[in-house]
Amino acid sequence: MAATSSLLRKRRTIPFNWSQEHKDYIRRCESCTFNILEGAVRSGKTIDNVFAFAHELKTTPDKIHLATGSTMANAKLNIGDANGFGLEYIFRGQCKWGKYKGNECLKIKGPATGYRLRIVIFAGGALSDSFKKIRGNSYGMWIATEINLHHDNTIKEAFNRQLAAKRRKIFWDLNPDAPTAPIYTKYIDVYAAKDAAGTLIGGFNYRHFNIFQNINISKERREEIISQYDENSIWYVRDILGLRIRAEGLVYPMFNRKRHSVSKIAEANRLHRYYVSIDYGTVNPFAAGLWDFDVVEQKATMIRELYYKGGSAKRVDNEAYYKMLEGLVGDYEIEYIVIDPSAASMIETIQKYGRWSCVKANNDVLNGIQDVTKFLNAGVLFFHESCINTFAEFESYVWDEDADEDTVIKENDHSMDQVRYFCRTVLRNELKWIV
C-alpha cells in the first residue's frame, strides 16, 4: 500500500488530482480483481481506472494486456490519450504505438516496467463479431471504457482470454444504463450479490461517482455541461445525476416546432458547408435531408427534405432514387453524402455518376440519439418549416417500453435515422465544444 500511496503523491508533468473517494477506489484496485466505476459523465471514472491499470502494468508478470472501447478509436482516445492523462502520457518516453499480430497496440518498456516489455492491445467491442479481433492472445489485465456498449460476445471472449493470466484484473467504467440492461443482470449486479454473500473470489471494488465528486471540474464548467441537457431526458438522469433509469416516452421531448424551425434559408456562400444524409429504404420510406452548416454561426439547418413512401412491395429502382436526390440537392455544392451503412447498392449507384462522394454513417443508435438531444438543447440544430415529415416523426418517435434494453419503436423513424446519421457523423465533428 505504501507504494501506491507514494505514487498518488507524484505529479511530475501530469496534474493528477483526486478527492479522497477517488483515492480510496484506486488503492483498492491493488487488491481486487473486479474494479468497476459507474456514474455521471465527467466524474473521473476513466482516469481512475487508467491510472490504476498503469500502476499494475509496472509490476505485472503478464506481457500482453487488453484495452477496449465501443470502437478501437474510442479505446485509444479515452485510455491511450485521455486528454493528457492516458497511458501514452503516463509512460511518456517509455512507450510507442505499433502493431502486434495485426492489432493496434501500445508497447511499453523502460524504467517503470523494469525494462520488461508490456503490450497493451486496443480493440473495439460493440459489434457482434468484434470478439474475433481479440482472439489468439492470452491477456493478463483488461481495461474497458463504456463497458455497457460492448457486445456480450466481446465480454465473454475477453474473459476467456484471461484464463491463463498470472495477475488477472478487470477495470470497467460506464455511464448508468437501464436498470435491466444485460451489463447489470449478467455481470455487475451478479458480482455485487456474490461479493455480499462472500462467494466471489478475487475481490469486488465498485464505486459510484457523480459529477460533483470530481474536484477537477470548476463550478462554471460543471454548469456549462449541465446546461447541455434537458432535465426531462433520460440522459440528464444518467449523465448528470448518475442514476440508472429506464427509457420511456418520447425520445426527443425537448423538440419544439416553434423553437427548432426556421422560415428563411440563407443564400449559398463559402462560409457555409452543405451535406446530404440518407436513410435508405426500398419497401420502407426513403428519407433524405439537405443540410446547411453555418461555419460562423456554428449551427446546422436541414433546409430541404426528401421523403418517398413508396407504397408497394416492389423494389424501387436506385436510378429513380438518384433522380430524386438530384432534385433535392439542386445547384448546391455538397461536401459529401452521409448514407445508411447498409445501402451498398445505393452507394454504388451514386458513385457511378461521380458527382458526389459517399461516407457511411456512424450508426451508433443510442449515442447518436444523445448527440441529437444535445444539439437540440444547445440551440444549434434547426429545420426549415417545409420539413413536415421530419416534424411529424419528432413528435411521435418513442422508446419501446416492452424491450429489455433501450430501443426505439422502429416505425415512422426514417427521417429520425437520417437526422441521427448527420448529427453523429458530421455535426459531432463540427461542434466538438458541445459533445
N, C-alpha and C positions, 0 to 999 in steps of 0.2 A: 504493500500500500504506500510505503514511503516513496517508491519510485514514481508512482502515479501522482502523488501529491506534489512532488518537486516538478514534475512535468507540467502540472496545471499552473504552476507559478511562472513558467517560462513564457516570454513574449517574443523575443528576437524581432523579426520583421513582420510577424503575423500578429495582429492585435486581438488575440483571443480574450474574451471577457464573458464570464458566466455568473449567473446567480447561484446561490447555494444549492437550489433544487437541481439545476443542471449539473453541477459538480458532483452531487450525490449519485446521480444516474451514471455519469461517466466512470466514477470509481467502482460502482457495482458491475460494470461491464467486465472488469478484470476477473471476476469470479463466477460469471453467469454465461451459460450457453445461449440462451434466448434473450435478446436485448431489443426491445420494441418501444418506439416512441410514436404516440398518436396525438393529434391535436391541431390547433389553428395554423393557418399559414403564417409565415414569418415568426414562428415561435422558437426557432433554433434547432429543430429536430435533426435535420440532416447534418448540420455542422457538428453536433454532439457525436453522432454515430461515425462520421468520417474521422474525427479526432480519436475516438476510442479504437476504431479499426486500425488507424495508422499506428497507434501505440502498440497494439498487438502484433502488427507486422514486424516490428523491430526485434521481437524475440520468438515468434512462432517457428516451430520446426518445419512447418509445411512450406513448400516452394510456391505453389500455384493457388491463387485465390480468385474469387468472383465478385464482380460489381455489376449490378443490373438496374435498369430503369424501365419505364414503359417502352422506350426506344433506346438504342445504343447512344444516340446523340444526347438524350436526356440523362443517361447514366454518366457520360463524360462531362456534361455541363455541371450537374449537381454534385457529383462525387469527385471527379477529377479536378474540376476548376473551382466550383462552389464560391464564386465571387472572391477569389483570393484566399480562401480557407481550405481548399481541396488538397487531395493527395499530391498533386504536382507542385504545390507550394510548400507543403509540409516537408517534402523530400526534395526541395529545390537543390539542384547541383548534384543530386544522387539518383536521378531518375530520367527516363526518356520514353517517349511514346514510340511504339513499334508494333510488330506483329508476332504472334505466337501461334503456330499451326493454323495460320489463316485468320486468326481472331485479333481484333484491336486490343492492345494491352499497354499497360504502363510497367516498364521494367525498372525495378528499384535495386540499387546496390551501392553501398557506401558505409560510412561510419555508423549510421543509425541502425543498419541491419548487421553490423559486424562483418561487412563486406561479403555477405551471403546474398545471392540473387533471389529476389522475390518478385513474382509476376502476378499482376492483377489484370485479369481478363474482363473486358467491358462488353456487355451484350444487352439487347432489348429483350423484353419478356412479355409483351402484350398480346402477341398473336398466338394462335393455336399451335403453330409449328416453330415458334421461337426456341423451344427446348432443343431443337436439333443443333443450334449453334453452340450450345454449351456441352454437348456430348463429347466423349473422347478424353476428357481430363478428370482427374480427381482433385477436388478443391478442399483447402483447409477451412477458410472462412468465407462467408458470403454476406455482402452488404447490399441491400436493395432499397432504393428510394421509390416512394409511391407503390408499395407492395400490393395495395388493393387494385392497382391497374395491371398487375401481372396475370397472365393466363394460368389456370391451375396446372396445366401441363408443365409450364416453366417451373413453378414452385416444387412440384413433385420431382422433376428431374434434378433440380439444384440440390434438393435433399439427398437424392440417390447418389449424386456425385460427391457428397461429403462423407459417405460411409467409412472411407478409409482414412479420414483426417486424424492427425495426431492431436490437434487442438481445434476441435470443432466449435465454431461460434457463428451466430446469426445476428445480423444487425438490420432491423427493418424500421422504416418510417412510413407514415401515412397520414393523410388528412382524413377526418371522420367520414364514414360512408353510411349507407342504410344499415340499421341495426341487424338486419337479417342477411347482410352481404356474406358471401362464402368465406372471405378472409377472416371473419369473426367465427362463424359457425363451424368451420373446418379446422381453424388454426388458433387464432389468438384467444378466443373465449375458452376453447378446449384446454389450452395450455394453462390459462389462469385457473380453471377449475381443478386441474390436476395438481397445480402448484399449491393451491389452497388445501387440497386433500393430502399433500405430502407425497404424491406418487410420481411427480415429474422429476426426472433425473437431469442434472446439469445446471439448474438454477434459472429462474424466470425473473427478468428485470424489465418491468413495464412501467412507463410513466406517461401521464397525460399532461400536455402543456398548452396554455393558451397564449395569445399574442401579448398579453400584459406581463407575462413572465420572462419575456426577452428584454433584458436590460439594455441591449444594444440599439433598440428602436426608440427614437425620441417620440415625445407626445405628438409633435407635429406630423412626423412621418406615419405614426400609427393612425392618426385621424385621417390622413390622406388615403391610406389603404382602406380604411373602413368606409370612406365616402364613395368608394367604387362599387359598393354592394347595395342591393335592395334589401331592406330589413325583412321583407316578406318572402324572400327566396331561400331555398334550401342551402344555397352557397353561403349566405350570411350566417346561418346557424352552424354550418360545418366549419367554414373557413375562419370566421371571426370568433364565434362563441366556442368553437372546437367540440361541438356535440354531435352525436350520431342522430340522424333523423331520416325518416322515410320520405321519399319524393312523392308528392301528391298534388293534385290540382293542375292549374295552368303551368306550363313550362316557363312562359315569359309573362308573369303577372305585372311586370313593370312596363310592358309595352302600352303605348298610348297613341292613338292615331293623330291626335292633335299635336302632341309633343314631338313625335318622330316622323311626321310627314312634312314635305315642302311643296310649294306650288310653282316655284320657279327653278329653272335649270341654268346654271352658269354656261356661258359660251365656252367652247373648247379652246384651251390655251396651254402653253408649255408648262405652266405651274400646276397642271392637273394631270393625273395619270389615270388611264382607263383600262378596265378589266371586264371579262365576262366570266360568269360562273354558271355551271350546268349540272343539273340533276337529270341524268339520262333515263328516259322511260320508253318502253315500246308499247305494251298494253297499258301500263300506268302512265299518268301525265308526264310530259317532258317540260321541265321548268328551267328557265334561264334568266339571268339578270345582267344588265349592263351597268357597271359601277364606275363612278367618278370619285377619285380620291384627290382631295384638295391638299396639296403639299404644304401650303402656307397656313391654312386654317386647321390642318390636321383633322380632317373629318371625311367620312365616306358617305356617298349618296347613291342608292340604286335608282338610276334615272329612267330606266325602262325595264319592263318585264316581258318575258315570253312564257306563256302557259298554254300548252297544247294538250287537250284532254283525250284526244284520240276517240275512243268510243266503241272500238270493236276489238276482237281478239286477233285480228290480222296485224302482222308485224309492220310497223311504219318504216318506210324506206329512209335510210340515213341521208340520201340525197335530198329528200324533201326537208328533213331537219336542217340540213346545211343551208338551204334556201331561206328557211325561217331565221337562221342566225344572221345571214347577210342583211335581212330586213331589220333585225334587232340592232346590229352594230351600225348600219348606215355608213356615214363618212368618218366615223370616229376611228382614230388610230389607237388600237388597244395594245397593251403590253403583252398579254397572253391570255389564254383561256384556261380557267381552273375547272376541271371536269371530274365527275364521278369516276373514281379509280377503276370501277368495273366496266366502264364503257369503252372497251378496246376497239370495237368496230366503228364507233363514232369518232374516236380519236384518229383512226386510220383514214376515215373519210375527210376529216378536217385537214389533216396533214397532206393529203393527196393534192389539195388545191394550193397549198403553200402560202396562203395569205396570213394565217395565224399559227402560232405555236401553242402547244398544249402542255399544261402541268397537271399531273394527277393530284387531286385534292387530298388534303390530310383529313381522313375520315374518322378521327377520334371523336366519337359522338358526345360523350359527357363533357370532355374538356372543351369541345367546340361549342356546346351549349353554354358553358360557363363563359367563354370568350364573348359570345353574342350578348349575354347578360351584362357583362362588364361594359361593353361598348354602348349598349342602350342606356345604362345607368350614367355613364360618363358624358352622354350627350354628344357623341361623335359618329353615331350611326343613324342615317336618315333614309327615307324612301319618298320618291315622288308620288303625289296624290293619285296618279294613274295606276299605281301598282295594287289594284284592288284584290287580286288573288292572294298576294303576299299578306295583305292586311287580314283577309279572312282566315288564313292559316294561323297567323299570330294569335288571333282571338279564339281559336279552337284547338290549339296544339296542347295536348295534355299528357301527363305521366300515366303509365299503365299501372294502376294501383293493385292489379291482380298478379303482377310479376314479382318474382323473388328478389330481383335486382332492379336498379334504376334503369328503366327502359321507357321509351315513349310509345304511344299508340301509333302504329305505322299506317295511319290513314290520313289523307289530306296533309301530308308533310313534305311535299315535293319542293315547294319554294323554300320551306324551312331548311331543307337539306342544302340547297344551293346557297342560301344565305350563310349557313354554317360553314360550307366549304370556303366561301370567300373570306369570312372572318378568321377562320383557323389557318388558312394557307397564305393569305395576302395581308389582311389588315393587322394581324398579330405581329407581323414583321415591321409594318409601317408605324405602329403605335406601341412600341415596346415599353414606353413610360407608363402605360396602363396595365399591361399584363405582367 
